[in-house]
Amino acid sequence: MDERTRIEIEAAAFRTLREHLLTRRADVQNIDLMNLAGFCRNCLARWYQEAANERGLEMTKDEAREIYYGMPYEDWKAGHQTPADEATKAAFEVAFRKNVGKVDD
């Protein structure tokens, strides 16, 4: 497989994952994704931002999230995020530190 084809296939797989998490499984909470898989939709947006920044494209966290979610993140949260219980929040603290680093939001 040539490099361009590989990149196109990887990009298609990313778009499919994004679409799956945003439309088919919008019911799955980010906190549950992080606790079970070690990443969530916000991680995917952050990775998008980091890739853009590495290529010299200035992009903030909020800009990346809006691109990823297709709307402002606060709108996504209002429409899809449900309250988490204390045990889930505690598990998130551990998973986030292990997989991402310091908890900032």
N, C-alpha and C positions, 0 to 999 in steps of 0.2 A: 504494500500500500504506500502510495506517495504521501509526502508531508501535508500537502494541501487537502487531500481527501481525508486524512486522519483528523486534521483540525476541523474540517466541515462536519465530520461524523461526531466528534466530541462536542462541537457547538450544538448540533441537533439533539444529542443526548441531554445536554444541559437545558435546552429549551423544553424538552419533554418533561424532565424532572421539575422544572419551574412550573410548567402548566399543570402537572399532576398535583403539586402541592398547593397551587393557588385555586384550582377549580374543582378537581375531582376529590381532593382531600383537604379542603379548606377547614374541615371540622377538626383536623389534627392540630393540636396546639403546639406552638413553637417550644414551649417549656417541655412538653412531652417528647418532642423530637430531640431536643438537647439531652434530656435525661436518658433516652434510649439509644440514640445514635451518635451523640457527641457533636451534633451540628443541627442548625435549624435554618429557617428561611433568612433570618438576619445574618447568619454566617455566610450564606450564599451571596447575599447583597454585599457583605464586607469583602468577600473574595473577589467579587466583581469590581468593587472600588479599588482594591489593592492592585488588581491587574491593570486597571485604567491608569492609576497613579504610577505604576512601574513603567508604563509606556509614555509617561510625560503628560497625561491628561489629568488635569486637576478635577477632582470629584470629592465631594464631602460625603460623610456617612448618610446624611439625609437625602442627598441627591441619588446616591446609589440605591437606597431603600425605595425611593419613589420610582426609579427605573425598574427595579426588581418587582415590586408589588403592583406597578401600574397605577399607583395612586399614592398620596401621602401616607406614610406609615401610620400616623394617628387615625386616619380613616379606616385602614385595614384593621387596626386593633379594635376600633369602635364596632366594626361589623362582624368580627370573627373571634376576637379573644374573649375567653371566659375566665372568671376568677379561678385561681389555683388554691388548693388547700395547703396548709402549712408543711405537710410532709413532702408534697411535690416541690414547693419552694425550696425546702432544705436540700432536696436531691439536686435541684437545679444549681444551687450554689456550688456544690461539689463538682457536678458535671461541667459547669462553666469554667471553674478554676482549672480543672484537669485538661479541658480541651481548648480553651480560649485564653484564659488568663484572669486578670482582675475583673470582678463584676462591676460594670458601670451603668447598666440600665436593665 
